[in-house]
């Protein structure tokens, strides 16, 4: 009988230990989400800038080649 009581106490102790601090976990998850969203926004902004630069370069090439053909 003592072993069953000891086993029940051990299970309860493990159960309490596994619950952890839910508030700290939620705050960490929120911080991680914000960090990831900021990273994604930075990558999208860089991609948009690169696309604009490529479009500007393509426009310059098109104007130059048109000038050569017209001459």
C-alpha positions in Angstrom: 0.0 0.0 0.0 2.9 2.3 0.8 4.2 1.8 -2.7 0.9 2.9 -4.3 0.8 6.0 -2.2 4.4 6.8 -3.0 3.6 6.2 -6.7 0.6 8.5 -6.6 2.7 11.3 -4.9 5.3 10.9 -7.5 2.8 11.2 -10.3 1.2 14.3 -8.8 4.7 15.9 -8.4 5.6 15.2 -12.0 2.2 16.6 -13.1 2.8 19.8 -11.3 6.4 20.1 -12.6 5.3 19.5 -16.2 2.7 22.3 -16.1 5.5 24.9 -16.0 4.9 28.7 -16.2 2.3 29.2 -18.9 2.5 33.0 -18.7 6.2 33.1 -19.5 5.7 30.6 -22.3 3.0 32.7 -23.8 5.1 35.9 -23.6 8.0 34.1 -25.3 5.8 32.8 -28.0 4.5 36.3 -28.7 8.0 37.7 -28.8 9.0 35.0 -31.2 6.0 35.7 -33.4 6.8 39.4 -33.6 10.5 38.7 -34.4 9.5 36.3 -37.2 7.0 38.8 -38.6 9.6 41.5 -38.6 12.1 39.3 -40.4 9.5 38.4 -43.0 8.6 42.1 -43.5 12.3 42.9 -44.0 12.8 40.2 -46.6 9.7 41.3 -48.5 10.9 44.9 -48.4 14.3 43.8 -49.7 12.7 41.8 -52.5 10.5 44.7 -53.5 13.6 47.0 -53.6 15.5 44.5 -55.7 12.5 44.1 -58.1 12.3 47.9 -58.5 16.1 48.1 -59.2 15.8 45.3 -61.8 12.9 47.1 -63.4 14.8 50.4 -63.5 17.8 48.6 -65.0 15.6 47.0 -67.6 14.0 50.3 -68.5 17.4 51.9 -68.9 18.5 49.1 -71.3 15.3 49.3 -73.3 15.8 53.1 -73.7 19.5 52.7 -74.7 18.7 50.0 -77.3 15.9 52.1 -78.7 18.3 55.1 -79.1 20.8 52.9 -80.9 18.1 51.6 -83.3 16.8 55.1 -84.0 20.2 56.5 -84.9 
